[in-house]
Amino acid sequence: MKTIFSRDDNRKRELKPQWTCQGPGSILMERYHHIDASEQDKDGFYDYYYEYDMYYFTEGTLSLVARCYTDDADEANFMGIEFDGYDRALEPDDRSLPLVNAALAQLTADGKTKFFTFTGKGYEPIFSGNEHEGEITPGERIEASANTRRDAGDGC
């Protein structure tokens, strides 16, 4: 997962973010749009074509990354959480972290209602032990969004 987090800023040299926003406190949120595709054949078809947004949430040395495929518009796949160079899969207890709450609020504002985490076994539902099987309830969405949105015109 080291290449996903790329603390050396390589990702910033490759692409410009669709938006960057200062969340609550010192949380920085960025979204990058990616298309990973083979060359088109003579008929205009691809061997493979993946289109997705990568969300990066950072607070100091704590980082969180989510990938959202355009063909699964209501899903967000957390690629992992990193603290001071150590990374692992996101866990249900991580929901108590302000960074995770800000990420959930932003992803929910962008229409995501189902959340998964990438583990050694593939993608598994995260926060599924909760009443709403990984979805944020309307009350939580309003509270978290109010804490996350600084200015409705800035893309956050």
DOSE-482715 format. One record per atom (N, C-alpha, C): z, y, x; residue number from 1; residue in three letters; atom name. Coordinates in pm, 1 decimal. Each point is the difference from the previous one (the first is absolute). Layout:
BEGIN
<<Z Y X> NUM "ALA" "CA"> ...
REM end
This chain:
BEGIN
<<0.0 -119.8 81.6> 1 "MET" "N"> <<0.0 119.8 -81.6> 1 "MET" "CA"> <<0.0 126.3 86.0> 1 "MET" "C"> <<3.8 -10.4 127.7> 2 "LYS" "N"> <<4.6 118.0 85.5> 2 "LYS" "CA"> <<-121.6 89.4 -21.8> 2 "LYS" "C"> <<-118.0 -58.1 -21.2> 3 "THR" "N"> <<-119.1 82.1 -16.3> 3 "THR" "CA"> <<2.1 80.1 -129.3> 3 "THR" "C"> <<73.3 -45.0 -98.5> 4 "ILE" "N"> <<8.3 72.9 -126.7> 4 "ILE" "CA"> <<76.7 130.0 17.7> 4 "ILE" "C"> <<109.3 -5.4 73.9> 5 "PHE" "N"> <<85.1 117.3 13.9> 5 "PHE" "CA"> <<-53.4 97.5 103.6> 5 "PHE" "C"> <<-60.8 -48.3 104.7> 6 "SER" "N"> <<-62.3 78.7 106.8> 6 "SER" "CA"> <<74.8 129.1 30.0> 6 "SER" "C"> <<116.9 -13.3 59.0> 7 "ARG" "N"> <<83.8 115.5 31.8> 7 "ARG" "CA"> <<-67.2 91.2 102.4> 7 "ARG" "C"> <<-107.3 -45.3 64.9> 8 "ASP" "N"> <<-66.2 82.5 101.1> 8 "ASP" "CA"> <<-104.2 94.2 -59.8> 8 "ASP" "C"> <<-3.7 14.1 -129.0> 9 "ASP" "N"> <<-87.5 92.5 -71.4> 9 "ASP" "CA"> <<-148.3 -35.4 7.1> 9 "ASP" "C"> <<-36.1 -124.6 33.2> 10 "ASN" "N"> <<-140.8 -38.8 1.5> 10 "ASN" "CA"> <<-63.9 17.8 -136.8> 10 "ASN" "C"> <<74.9 -29.9 -107.7> 11 "ARG" "N"> <<-59.2 10.9 -133.4> 11 "ARG" "CA"> <<-39.8 142.7 -31.8> 11 "ARG" "C"> <<71.3 98.7 53.9> 12 "LYS" "N"> <<-32.1 139.5 -28.5> 12 "LYS" "CA"> <<-128.4 42.9 69.9> 12 "LYS" "C"> <<-33.8 -65.7 109.7> 13 "ARG" "N"> <<-124.0 32.2 69.7> 13 "ARG" "CA"> <<-119.8 -61.5 -70.9> 13 "ARG" "C"> <<22.2 -110.9 -70.4> 14 "GLU" "N"> <<-109.6 -69.2 -66.0> 14 "GLU" "CA"> <<-42.1 68.2 -129.6> 14 "GLU" "C"> <<95.9 34.8 -83.5> 15 "LEU" "N"> <<-28.5 54.1 -132.5> 15 "LEU" "CA"> <<92.0 117.1 -29.2> 15 "LEU" "C"> <<-46.4 88.0 -83.7> 16 "LYS" "N"> <<85.9 106.9 -50.9> 16 "LYS" "CA"> <<59.8 -49.1 -131.2> 16 "LYS" "C"> <<126.7 30.3 -24.8> 17 "PRO" "N"> <<60.6 -46.6 -125.2> 17 "PRO" "CA"> <<-61.0 70.0 -120.6> 17 "PRO" "C"> <<-5.2 -71.4 -113.3> 18 "GLN" "N"> <<-41.5 62.7 -125.1> 18 "GLN" "CA"> <<100.4 106.6 -38.0> 18 "GLN" "C"> <<126.4 -26.4 24.7> 19 "TRP" "N"> <<104.5 99.7 -19.7> 19 "TRP" "CA"> <<119.1 -32.4 88.0> 19 "TRP" "C"> <<73.1 104.2 30.6> 20 "THR" "N"> <<126.7 -10.6 72.1> 20 "THR" "CA"> <<99.0 85.4 -76.2> 20 "THR" "C"> <<121.1 -49.2 -16.1> 21 "CYS" "N"> <<99.6 72.4 -77.9> 21 "CYS" "CA"> <<137.4 -17.8 61.5> 21 "CYS" "C"> <<76.7 105.8 -3.9> 22 "GLN" "N"> <<140.1 -8.7 40.2> 22 "GLN" "CA"> <<79.8 -40.0 -122.4> 22 "GLN" "C"> <<61.6 -116.5 4.2> 23 "GLY" "N"> <<82.2 -47.4 -110.2> 23 "GLY" "CA"> <<139.6 57.6 9.9> 23 "GLY" "C"> <<94.6 -62.2 -69.2> 24 "PRO" "N"> <<137.9 50.5 6.5> 24 "PRO" "CA"> <<55.7 -15.4 141.1> 24 "PRO" "C"> <<81.5 95.4 42.2> 25 "GLY" "N"> <<58.4 -6.0 134.3> 25 "GLY" "CA"> <<-108.0 5.9 105.5> 25 "GLY" "C"> <<2.5 -94.3 92.1> 26 "SER" "N"> <<-97.1 -1.4 109.2> 26 "SER" "CA"> <<-105.1 -108.6 -18.1> 26 "SER" "C"> <<-22.4 -46.1 -122.2> 27 "ILE" "N"> <<-96.4 -106.8 -26.6> 27 "ILE" "CA"> <<-142.0 56.7 -0.2> 27 "ILE" "C"> <<-86.8 -60.7 82.0> 28 "LEU" "N"> <<-141.4 36.4 4.8> 28 "LEU" "CA"> <<-78.7 -109.9 -69.3> 28 "LEU" "C"> <<-91.5 39.3 -91.1> 29 "MET" "N"> <<-82.1 -95.8 -72.7> 29 "MET" "CA"> <<-146.4 31.2 27.8> 29 "MET" "C"> <<-78.9 -105.1 30.3> 30 "GLU" "N"> <<-142.7 15.9 25.5> 30 "GLU" "CA"> <<-76.1 -111.1 -71.4> 30 "GLU" "C"> <<-123.7 31.1 -41.8> 31 "ARG" "N"> <<-87.2 -102.4 -58.1> 31 "ARG" "CA"> <<-135.8 8.3 68.3> 31 "ARG" "C"> <<-49.4 -115.5 44.1> 32 "TYR" "N"> <<-131.0 -11.3 62.5> 32 "TYR" "CA"> <<-84.4 -95.5 -83.2> 32 "TYR" "C"> <<-127.0 33.5 -20.2> 33 "HIS" "N"> <<-92.1 -86.7 -73.7> 33 "HIS" "CA"> <<-84.1 -77.8 100.9> 33 "HIS" "C"> <<-11.8 -131.0 -19.9> 34 "HIS" "N"> <<-74.9 -86.0 92.2> 34 "HIS" "CA"> <<-103.7 -81.4 -76.1> 34 "HIS" "C"> <<-110.9 -25.4 66.6> 35 "ILE" "N"> <<-98.4 -97.5 -46.6> 35 "ILE" "CA"> <<-28.7 -90.8 118.2> 35 "ILE" "C"> <<25.4 -128.1 -18.4> 36 "ASP" "N"> <<-26.1 -101.0 102.3> 36 "ASP" "CA"> <<-110.7 -87.8 -55.8> 36 "ASP" "C"> <<-119.3 10.3 57.7> 37 "ALA" "N"> <<-114.2 -71.1 -55.8> 37 "ALA" "CA"> <<-92.3 -48.3 111.0> 37 "ALA" "C"> <<-71.2 -106.6 -30.5> 38 "SER" "N"> <<-103.5 -47.8 91.0> 38 "SER" "CA"> <<-121.4 92.0 -12.2> 38 "SER" "C"> <<-96.7 -20.8 85.7> 39 "GLU" "N"> <<-126.5 72.7 -12.8> 39 "GLU" "CA"> <<-70.5 -47.9 -127.0> 39 "GLU" "C"> <<-72.9 89.8 -62.5> 40 "GLN" "N"> <<-77.6 -40.2 -117.2> 40 "GLN" "CA"> <<-118.5 -84.5 44.5> 40 "GLN" "C"> <<-31.1 -100.9 -80.3> 41 "ASP" "N"> <<-119.4 -78.1 30.2> 41 "ASP" "CA"> <<-122.6 73.0 -53.3> 41 "ASP" "C"> <<-117.0 -59.3 13.6> 42 "LYS" "N"> <<-124.6 67.1 -39.9> 42 "LYS" "CA"> <<-4.9 31.1 -149.2> 42 "LYS" "C"> <<79.1 -72.4 -80.9> 43 "ASP" "N"> <<4.1 24.2 -144.2> 43 "ASP" "CA"> <<112.7 94.8 -40.4> 43 "ASP" "C"> <<73.3 51.1 98.7> 44 "GLY" "N"> <<107.1 94.8 -28.4> 44 "GLY" "CA"> <<134.6 -62.9 -30.6> 44 "GLY" "C"> <<13.3 -131.5 22.3> 45 "PHE" "N"> <<125.9 -69.4 -26.8> 45 "PHE" "CA"> <<84.2 -11.1 126.9> 45 "PHE" "C"> <<129.3 -19.4 -19.1> 46 "TYR" "N"> <<94.5 -15.4 110.1> 46 "TYR" "CA"> <<50.3 -143.6 5.6> 46 "TYR" "C"> <<29.8 -48.9 119.4> 47 "ASP" "N"> <<69.9 -128.0 13.0> 47 "ASP" "CA"> <<144.1 17.0 -45.5> 47 "ASP" "C"> <<59.8 114.4 32.2> 48 "TYR" "N"> <<134.7 32.4 -46.1> 48 "TYR" "CA"> <<11.6 150.6 -18.3> 48 "TYR" "C"> <<85.8 40.2 -92.7> 49 "TYR" "N"> <<20.9 141.3 -29.7> 49 "TYR" "CA"> <<140.9 17.5 -55.8> 49 "TYR" "C"> <<83.7 71.6 73.4> 50 "TYR" "N"> <<136.9 29.3 -43.0> 50 "TYR" "CA"> <<19.6 150.6 2.1> 50 "TYR" "C"> <<46.3 53.8 -110.8> 51 "GLU" "N"> <<28.1 143.2 -9.1> 51 "GLU" "CA"> <<145.9 16.1 -41.4> 51 "GLU" "C"> <<72.0 81.5 75.6> 52 "TYR" "N"> <<143.2 13.5 -25.3> 52 "TYR" "CA"> <<53.3 130.7 56.4> 52 "TYR" "C"> <<119.3 36.4 -47.1> 53 "ASP" "N"> <<73.9 114.4 52.6> 53 "ASP" "CA"> <<119.5 -53.6 77.2> 53 "ASP" "C"> <<27.2 61.9 114.6> 54 "MET" "N"> <<119.7 -30.4 78.2> 54 "MET" "CA"> <<94.8 117.1 -15.2> 54 "MET" "C"> <<121.0 -29.7 -40.7> 55 "TYR" "N"> <<105.3 101.1 -13.4> 55 "TYR" "CA"> <<98.2 -18.5 115.4> 55 "TYR" "C"> <<31.0 109.5 68.3> 56 "TYR" "N"> <<98.1 -1.1 108.7> 56 "TYR" "CA"> <<114.6 91.8 -39.5> 56 "TYR" "C"> <<119.9 -53.8 2.2> 57 "PHE" "N"> <<121.0 76.2 -31.2> 57 "PHE" "CA"> <<88.6 -5.2 123.8> 57 "PHE" "C"> <<42.0 116.2 48.9> 58 "THR" "N"> <<77.6 6.3 123.9> 58 "THR" "CA"> <<117.8 93.9 -16.5> 58 "THR" "C"> <<113.7 -43.3 52.7> 59 "GLU" "N"> <<119.7 84.2 5.9> 59 "GLU" "CA"> <<67.2 -30.3 133.6> 59 "GLU" "C"> <<-16.6 90.0 97.0> 60 "GLY" "N"> <<54.0 -24.1 133.6> 60 "GLY" "CA"> <<-64.6 -122.1 61.9> 60 "GLY" "C"> <<80.8 -99.9 38.4> 61 "THR" "N"> <<-53.5 -122.8 59.9> 61 "THR" "CA"> <<-17.0 -111.9 -102.5> 61 "THR" "C"> <<14.5 30.7 -128.5> 62 "LEU" "N"> <<-18.2 -96.9 -107.8> 62 "LEU" "CA"> <<-138.1 20.8 -61.7> 62 "LEU" "C"> <<-80.2 -107.2 -8.0> 63 "SER" "N"> <<-135.6 8.0 -54.1> 63 "SER" "CA"> <<-22.4 -110.5 -102.0> 63 "SER" "C"> <<-82.7 30.5 -98.6> 64 "LEU" "N"> <<-34.5 -93.7 -106.1> 64 "LEU" "CA"> <<-148.7 16.1 -27.1> 64 "LEU" "C"> <<-70.8 -112.0 -14.2> 65 "VAL" "N"> <<-144.0 3.2 -22.3> 65 "VAL" "CA"> <<-32.8 -81.4 -124.5> 65 "VAL" "C"> <<-88.8 54.1 -84.2> 66 "ALA" "N"> <<-47.1 -72.7 -118.4> 66 "ALA" "CA"> <<-151.9 5.5 -4.3> 66 "ALA" "C"> <<-60.7 -110.5 -39.5> 67 "ARG" "N"> <<-145.4 -7.7 -17.2> 67 "ARG" "CA"> <<-27.5 -21.0 -148.3> 67 "ARG" "C"> <<-95.0 77.5 -53.2> 68 "CYS" "N"> <<-34.7 -8.3 -141.9> 68 "CYS" "CA"> <<-150.9 -17.2 -12.6> 68 "CYS" "C"> <<-44.0 -118.4 -41.4> 69 "TYR" "N"> <<-142.1 -27.6 -17.2> 69 "TYR" "CA"> <<-50.6 66.6 -127.2> 69 "TYR" "C"> <<-120.8 54.8 6.0> 70 "THR" "N"> <<-53.9 71.2 -115.6> 70 "THR" "CA"> <<-28.7 -93.4 -117.1> 70 "THR" "C"> <<-25.6 -128.0 25.8> 71 "ASP" "N"> <<-27.5 -91.8 -110.6> 71 "ASP" "CA"> <<127.2 -56.1 -63.9> 71 "ASP" "C"> <<116.9 32.0 55.3> 72 "ASP" "N"> <<130.0 -32.5 -60.5> 72 "ASP" "CA"> <<77.1 130.3 -14.3> 72 "ASP" "C"> <<-48.0 85.9 -89.3> 73 "ALA" "N"> <<47.6 139.0 -7.6> 73 "ALA" "CA"> <<148.7 14.1 -30.3> 73 "ALA" "C"> <<62.6 -101.0 -60.0> 74 "ASP" "N"> <<141.9 12.8 -34.6> 74 "ASP" "CA"> <<92.6 -65.7 102.1> 74 "ASP" "C"> <<-54.8 -52.0 110.7> 75 "GLU" "N"> <<81.0 -70.7 98.9> 75 "GLU" "CA"> <<13.7 77.2 130.6> 75 "GLU" "C"> <<117.3 -13.0 61.7> 76 "ALA" "N"> <<25.1 53.1 133.9> 76 "ALA" "CA"> <<59.6 -112.9 83.6> 76 "ALA" "C"> <<-57.6 -22.2 116.9> 77 "ASN" "N"> <<45.4 -104.9 90.1> 77 "ASN" "CA"> <<67.5 63.2 121.1> 77 "ASN" "C"> <<131.4 -15.0 9.6> 78 "PHE" "N"> <<72.6 53.3 115.0> 78 "PHE" "CA"> <<-24.9 -91.8 119.1> 78 "PHE" "C"> <<-52.3 58.0 108.1> 79 "MET" "N"> <<-34.0 -77.5 119.0> 79 "MET" "CA"> <<121.0 -24.1 88.4> 79 "MET" "C"> <<103.0 78.2 -16.0> 80 "GLY" "N"> <<121.2 -19.0 78.0> 80 "GLY" "CA"> <<76.5 129.4 13.7> 80 "GLY" "C"> <<117.8 -12.9 55.5> 81 "ILE" "N"> <<84.2 115.6 27.1> 81 "ILE" "CA"> <<38.8 -8.3 147.7> 81 "ILE" "C"> <<-0.7 113.2 67.4> 82 "GLU" "N"> <<31.0 3.4 142.6> 82 "GLU" "CA"> <<110.7 100.2 25.4> 82 "GLU" "C"> <<95.8 -40.4 81.7> 83 "PHE" "N"> <<105.9 90.8 42.3> 83 "PHE" "CA"> <<10.4 -5.6 150.8> 83 "PHE" "C"> <<-27.1 112.1 63.0> 84 "ASP" "N"> <<17.2 15.1 144.7> 84 "ASP" "CA"> <<-68.0 -112.2 78.8> 84 "ASP" "C"> <<-124.3 -33.9 -38.4> 85 "GLY" "N"> <<-77.4 -100.5 71.8> 85 "GLY" "CA"> <<15.5 -142.6 -48.7> 85 "GLY" "C"> <<93.5 -26.6 -89.9> 86 "TYR" "N"> <<20.6 -133.9 -55.1> 86 "TYR" "CA"> <<-58.5 -2.7 -140.5> 86 "TYR" "C"> <<-88.3 -96.4 -28.9> 87 "ASP" "N"> <<-58.2 -5.8 -134.0> 87 "ASP" "CA"> <<27.4 -134.4 -66.3> 87 "ASP" "C"> <<-3.2 3.0 -133.1> 88 "ARG" "N"> <<23.8 -118.7 -82.0> 88 "ARG" "CA"> <<-56.5 24.7 -138.8> 88 "ARG" "C"> <<-0.4 -105.5 -81.5> 89 "ALA" "N"> <<-43.4 13.2 -139.4> 89 "ALA" "CA"> <<103.2 80.9 -78.0> 89 "ALA" "C"> <<-47.4 71.6 -98.9> 90 "LEU" "N"> <<88.5 75.3 -88.4> 90 "LEU" "CA"> <<85.6 -98.3 -80.0> 90 "LEU" "C"> <<126.0 33.8 -21.9> 91 "GLU" "N"> <<93.0 -85.3 -74.2> 91 "GLU" "CA"> <<55.3 76.4 -119.6> 91 "GLU" "C"> <<44.1 -70.8 -105.9> 92 "PRO" "N"> <<52.2 68.4 -118.8> 92 "PRO" "CA"> <<111.1 100.3 29.9> 92 "PRO" "C"> <<88.0 -29.4 95.1> 93 "ASP" "N"> <<108.9 92.8 33.3> 93 "ASP" "CA"> <<-50.3 132.1 58.1> 93 "ASP" "C"> <<-124.2 1.3 49.6> 94 "ASP" "N"> <<-55.4 122.6 58.4> 94 "ASP" "CA"> <<-21.8 108.7 -104.8> 94 "ASP" "C"> <<6.8 -37.0 -127.0> 95 "ARG" "N"> <<-18.9 99.1 -106.0> 95 "ARG" "CA"> <<106.9 108.9 5.3> 95 "ARG" "C"> <<111.3 -26.0 65.3> 96 "SER" "N"> <<105.9 100.6 11.7> 96 "SER" "CA"> <<-34.4 108.7 102.2> 96 "SER" "C"> <<-104.3 -19.7 79.2> 97 "LEU" "N"> <<-39.4 99.0 100.8> 97 "LEU" "CA"> <<-77.5 115.0 -63.9> 97 "LEU" "C"> <<30.9 124.7 33.6> 98 "PRO" "N"> <<-74.9 114.4 -54.2> 98 "PRO" "CA"> <<-150.2 -9.4 27.6> 98 "PRO" "C"> <<-38.8 -52.9 116.8> 99 "LEU" "N"> <<-142.1 -12.7 32.6> 99 "LEU" "CA"> <<-69.6 -93.8 -98.1> 99 "LEU" "C"> <<62.6 -111.7 -32.6> 100 "VAL" "N"> <<-58.8 -95.9 -94.0> 100 "VAL" "CA"> <<-7.5 61.2 -139.4> 100 "VAL" "C"> <<102.7 72.0 -42.6> 101 "ASN" "N"> <<-3.7 66.7 -130.7> 101 "ASN" "CA"> <<-110.8 103.7 -6.4> 101 "ASN" "C"> <<-19.8 76.7 106.5> 102 "ALA" "N"> <<-108.1 99.0 3.1> 102 "ALA" "CA"> <<-135.6 -69.4 -6.8> 102 "ALA" "C"> <<-14.4 -111.8 70.9> 103 "ALA" "N"> <<-125.2 -75.7 -3.4> 103 "ALA" "CA"> <<-27.3 -53.4 -140.1> 103 "ALA" "C"> <<101.0 -58.2 -63.0> 104 "LEU" "N"> <<-16.9 -51.9 -135.9> 104 "LEU" "CA"> <<-36.1 111.2 -98.0> 104 "LEU" "C"> <<63.0 115.6 13.9> 105 "ALA" "N"> <<-30.0 112.5 -89.0> 105 "ALA" "CA"> <<-144.1 46.1 18.2> 105 "ALA" "C"> <<-46.1 11.4 124.8> 106 "GLN" "N"> <<-137.1 44.7 24.9> 106 "GLN" "CA"> <<-101.3 -102.4 -49.0> 106 "GLN" "C"> <<23.5 -126.2 30.3> 107 "LEU" "N"> <<-91.9 -104.9 -43.8> 107 "LEU" "CA"> <<-3.8 -9.8 -151.9> 107 "LEU" "C"> <<113.4 15.4 -65.5> 108 "THR" "N"> <<4.5 -0.2 -146.2> 108 "THR" "CA"> <<-76.6 119.2 -55.8> 108 "THR" "C"> <<15.8 116.5 61.3> 109 "ALA" "N"> <<-74.9 118.5 -43.5> 109 "ALA" "CA"> <<-150.2 -22.0 15.3> 109 "ALA" "C"> <<-39.8 -84.6 94.7> 110 "ASP" "N"> <<-141.2 -33.2 20.4> 110 "ASP" "CA"> <<-44.2 -119.7 -83.8> 110 "ASP" "C"> <<82.6 -43.5 -95.6> 111 "GLY" "N"> <<-39.2 -104.0 -94.7> 111 "GLY" "CA"> <<38.0 -142.1 38.1> 111 "GLY" "C"> <<77.0 -18.4 105.0> 112 "LYS" "N"> <<39.7 -135.2 41.4> 112 "LYS" "CA"> <<123.2 -43.4 -79.1> 112 "LYS" "C"> <<-5.1 -120.2 -54.3> 113 "THR" "N"> <<111.9 -52.2 -78.8> 113 "THR" "CA"> <<47.6 -136.4 48.6> 113 "THR" "C"> <<-78.4 -65.4 87.2> 114 "LYS" "N"> <<35.6 -131.9 53.2> 114 "LYS" "CA"> <<9.3 11.5 151.5> 114 "LYS" "C"> <<111.7 -49.7 55.5> 115 "PHE" "N"> <<25.7 16.4 142.6> 115 "PHE" "CA"> <<19.4 -136.0 66.5> 115 "PHE" "C"> <<-65.0 -16.0 115.7> 116 "PHE" "N"> <<6.4 -123.8 76.2> 116 "PHE" "CA"> <<35.4 32.9 144.4> 116 "PHE" "C"> <<53.9 -98.7 70.4> 117 "THR" "N"> <<27.9 16.1 142.4> 117 "THR" "CA"> <<-71.0 -111.4 75.4> 117 "THR" "C"> <<-50.4 32.1 117.6> 118 "PHE" "N"> <<-69.8 -97.5 82.6> 118 "PHE" "CA"> <<101.7 -74.3 85.5> 118 "PHE" "C"> <<3.7 -132.0 -15.2> 119 "THR" "N"> <<90.8 -84.4 78.2> 119 "THR" "CA"> <<-84.2 -102.2 75.4> 119 "THR" "C"> <<63.7 -88.0 72.6> 120 "GLY" "N"> <<-71.0 -107.0 69.4> 120 "GLY" "CA"> <<-67.9 -96.8 -95.6> 120 "GLY" "C"> <<35.7 5.8 -127.5> 121 "LYS" "N"> <<-57.7 -87.2 -102.5> 121 "LYS" "CA"> <<-107.4 70.5 -81.7> 121 "LYS" "C"> <<-34.9 121.5 35.2> 122 "GLY" "N"> <<-96.6 77.7 -76.7> 122 "GLY" "CA"> <<70.1 110.6 -76.3> 122 "GLY" "C"> <<-61.8 45.0 -108.3> 123 "TYR" "N"> <<58.3 106.6 -81.6> 123 "TYR" "CA"> <<94.1 -60.3 -103.9> 123 "TYR" "C"> <<120.8 54.4 -7.7> 124 "GLU" "N"> <<97.9 -45.9 -97.7> 124 "GLU" "CA"> <<51.2 119.7 -78.7> 124 "GLU" "C"> <<30.5 -18.8 -129.7> 125 "PRO" "N"> <<53.7 111.6 -79.2> 125 "PRO" "CA"> <<127.9 54.5 63.3> 125 "PRO" "C"> <<13.9 130.5 -2.3> 126 "ILE" "N"> <<120.6 64.0 52.5> 126 "ILE" "CA"> <<68.4 70.4 -116.1> 126 "ILE" "C"> <<129.5 4.5 2.8> 127 "PHE" "N"> <<81.2 57.9 -106.3> 127 "PHE" "CA"> <<-15.6 -79.2 -128.9> 127 "PHE" "C"> <<-42.3 -127.3 7.9> 128 "SER" "N"> <<-22.6 -80.6 -120.0> 128 "SER" "CA"> <<129.4 -47.5 -64.0> 128 "SER" "C"> <<113.1 11.0 69.3> 129 "GLY" "N"> <<127.3 -36.8 -59.6> 129 "GLY" "CA"> <<48.4 104.2 -98.7> 129 "GLY" "C"> <<-66.8 114.0 -4.0> 130 "ASN" "N"> <<38.8 107.6 -90.8> 130 "ASN" "CA"> <<-50.7 -27.7 -139.9> 130 "ASN" "C"> <<52.5 70.5 -94.2> 131 "GLU" "N"> <<-31.7 -18.7 -140.7> 131 "GLU" "CA"> <<-149.5 11.2 -29.0> 131 "GLU" "C"> <<-70.7 83.0 74.7> 132 "HIS" "N"> <<-140.0 27.8 -32.8> 132 "HIS" "CA"> <<-98.1 -65.1 96.0> 132 "HIS" "C"> <<40.7 -105.8 67.2> 133 "GLU" "N"> <<-87.7 -77.2 86.9> 133 "GLU" "CA"> <<-82.5 87.1 94.2> 133 "GLU" "C"> <<65.0 84.7 75.3> 134 "GLY" "N"> <<-68.1 79.3 100.5> 134 "GLY" "CA"> <<-50.0 133.7 -48.1> 134 "GLY" "C"> <<14.1 27.0 -128.7> 135 "GLU" "N"> <<-45.0 128.3 -51.9> 135 "GLU" "CA"> <<116.6 97.4 -4.9> 135 "GLU" "C"> <<-30.5 126.1 15.9> 136 "ILE" "N"> <<102.2 103.6 -10.2> 136 "ILE" "CA"> <<9.0 40.8 -145.8> 136 "ILE" "C"> <<120.4 9.4 -52.4> 137 "THR" "N"> <<16.7 40.2 -138.9> 137 "THR" "CA"> <<-32.5 147.9 -14.2> 137 "THR" "C"> <<-35.7 46.4 -119.6> 138 "PRO" "N"> <<-34.0 141.1 -17.2> 138 "PRO" "CA"> <<108.7 95.5 47.9> 138 "PRO" "C"> <<126.7 -30.0 -24.8> 139 "GLY" "N"> <<108.6 86.9 46.2> 139 "GLY" "CA"> <<4.0 10.6 151.1> 139 "GLY" "C"> <<-20.0 -112.9 68.1> 140 "GLU" "N"> <<-1.8 1.3 146.3> 140 "GLU" "CA"> <<-119.0 79.5 51.1> 140 "GLU" "C"> <<-114.0 -15.2 -66.8> 141 "ARG" "N"> <<-121.2 69.1 42.7> 141 "ARG" "CA"> <<19.9 151.0 -7.0> 141 "ARG" "C"> <<57.2 48.7 -107.7> 142 "ILE" "N"> <<21.3 144.0 -16.2> 142 "ILE" "CA"> <<96.9 51.4 105.1> 142 "ILE" "C"> <<109.9 -70.2 20.6> 143 "GLU" "N"> <<100.1 44.4 97.0> 143 "GLU" "CA"> <<-57.4 -0.9 141.5> 143 "GLU" "C"> <<-66.6 -109.7 38.0> 144 "ALA" "N"> <<-54.2 -9.7 135.2> 144 "ALA" "CA"> <<-113.4 99.5 20.6> 144 "ALA" "C"> <<-85.0 18.7 -101.3> 145 "SER" "N"> <<-110.3 94.4 13.7> 145 "SER" "CA"> <<50.7 141.9 15.0> 145 "SER" "C"> <<105.2 34.6 -71.1> 146 "ALA" "N"> <<55.5 134.7 11.5> 146 "ALA" "CA"> <<52.9 24.4 140.6> 146 "ALA" "C"> <<52.5 -103.4 63.5> 147 "ASN" "N"> <<49.4 14.3 136.3> 147 "ASN" "CA"> <<-112.1 -1.5 102.6> 147 "ASN" "C"> <<-114.7 -55.7 -34.1> 148 "THR" "N"> <<-108.5 -17.0 95.7> 148 "THR" "CA"> <<-102.6 112.3 -7.0> 148 "THR" "C"> <<-30.0 47.5 -118.7> 149 "ARG" "N"> <<-108.2 96.7 -15.3> 149 "ARG" "CA"> <<49.0 140.4 31.6> 149 "ARG" "C"> <<-54.9 54.9 105.0> 150 "ARG" "N"> <<37.2 133.8 44.0> 150 "ARG" "CA"> <<-83.5 104.4 -73.2> 150 "ARG" "C"> <<-126.4 -29.0 -17.9> 151 "ASP" "N"> <<-90.2 96.1 -61.0> 151 "ASP" "CA"> <<-112.9 -79.4 -63.9> 151 "ASP" "C"> <<-16.4 9.6 -129.4> 152 "ALA" "N"> <<-98.2 -82.3 -70.9> 152 "ALA" "CA"> <<-141.9 21.5 50.5> 152 "ALA" "C"> <<-29.0 109.6 64.1> 153 "GLY" "N"> <<-135.2 26.6 47.9> 153 "GLY" "CA"> <<-29.5 -53.2 138.5> 153 "GLY" "C"> <<96.1 -66.2 65.9> 154 "ASP" "N"> <<-23.4 -39.7 138.8> 154 "ASP" "CA"> <<-43.1 -145.3 17.1> 154 "ASP" "C"> <<-25.1 -72.3 -108.2> 155 "GLY" "N"> <<-44.3 -137.4 11.2> 155 "GLY" "CA"> <<111.8 -101.9 7.8> 155 "GLY" "C"> <<122.6 43.5 -3.7> 156 "CYS" "N"> <<113.1 -93.5 6.2> 156 "CYS" "CA"> <<57.7 -23.2 -137.3> 156 "CYS" "C"> 
REM end
